[in-house]
Amino acid sequence: MNLFPRTLLSRALLLLHAFNLVTSTQLTRELCVIDSQHQRQCLMWTCTKGQTFQSCAEDFVTAVCTSNLSTDTKVQQCCVHDPLCRTTLIKTTRQTLVQTSTDGQGTPDMQTYFSEIYAHQKWGTAALKDNGPRHMYSGDGANANKCSSLINYINGDLINNKSVVEMGCGDMRVTQKLDFAQMTSYICIDVAPVAVEEATRVLGTIPACKNPDRTLKCQAFQGDGSIQLPSADVLLVKDVIMHWPTSLISSFVNTIVPEFQQALLTFEVAETDSKRPSIIPGEIAAVSVFDLDLPKELVAAKVLTNVCKSTNKGAFLIERC
Ligand SMILES: C[S@@+](CC[C@H](N)C(=O)[O-])C[C@H]1O[C@@H](n2cnc3c(N)ncnc32)[C@H](O)[C@@H]1O
């Protein structure tokens, strides 16, 4: 019996399978190229559900080759003059996607990063809780007793007669102090299912969330708010973006934030303009206004300092010019 052709065939099929591997969910990753200064230049890139890793990698490289980055001599050489370099770039990008997808059994996605934090109480333990839920904890920054100036600011006028979306429900200790009676509707989105469960429970205890006409006024959903959010007048984002890589922050500020009339973002503010360290989702690094990379049509005003009694935490109101 000649096994050789069959082995060859199964190898070829395996290769074909690996090449055509498709994403089982929408996949957002930071993908990078190295420029002529040996610096990593990164973009937050999304593969749609069902797209092959190969086609997603090709799209990324096409985007790089038609972006501002293409003026860099090294990138230009790879994009225009050296087909082998371009093919290699697609191949390595594809490898990164496969290795970092849960499909490829590699690095976990956004949901897994933040769920792990809650599962392992990385933001604090039950012993440190201040009337928070017992099974999850969003850290001391979510201690409502310390956040009265922020709560008063939001309840002041920002949400009056407005529809509100909050990204990053967390354990809801601060959110439950908001004046829900003022809002026309409230939706919060969290990437961690455990936070959505807790938010749903908390919202169910808030009298102003129970509309007499039985329409759902307050809801919580699981989702990655860096990719998509429901529409509303006002967006609240408390202590979320400081846990993201810089390229995700700027893509969020440029694509999602402009969809709202007003957005209030709190985060740890970087004291200097020095380059923000590279982090994976869930780690923390202070953010400068420069990192927000505001598009021309938006302005940011620092409306609070010392947010939740944290000396380096600020609240920024972002609006259209
Ligand atoms: C430090 S906690 C802050 C919770 C709450 N906003 C507060 O300050 O009390 C950050 C929360 O944002 C959520 N989160 C992080 N990235 C997210 C994303 N891309 N989309 C939705 N939620 C996200 C996390 O799961 C976590 O619950």
The ligand as an ORCA input file, in Angstrom:
! r2SCAN-3c Opt
* xyz 0 1
  C     -12.440     49.407     36.391
  S     -14.012     48.858     35.915
  C     -14.974     50.343     36.117
  C     -16.415     50.041     36.411
  C     -17.320     51.254     36.576
  N     -17.366     52.048     35.366
  C     -16.867     52.078     37.744
  O     -16.011     52.938     37.595
  O     -17.349     51.856     38.838
  C     -13.927     48.729     34.128
  C     -15.139     48.016     33.564
  O     -15.155     48.217     32.150
  C     -15.464     46.995     31.513
  N     -14.908     47.044     30.146
  C     -13.614     47.072     29.787
  N     -13.478     47.123     28.467
  C     -14.737     47.137     27.954
  C     -15.251     47.166     26.633
  N     -14.442     47.167     25.579
  N     -16.585     47.197     26.465
  C     -17.412     47.165     27.551
  N     -16.973     47.119     28.822
  C     -15.652     47.109     29.033
  C     -14.843     45.949     32.400
  O     -15.384     44.667     32.238
  C     -15.133     46.527     33.774
  O     -16.371     46.092     34.258
*
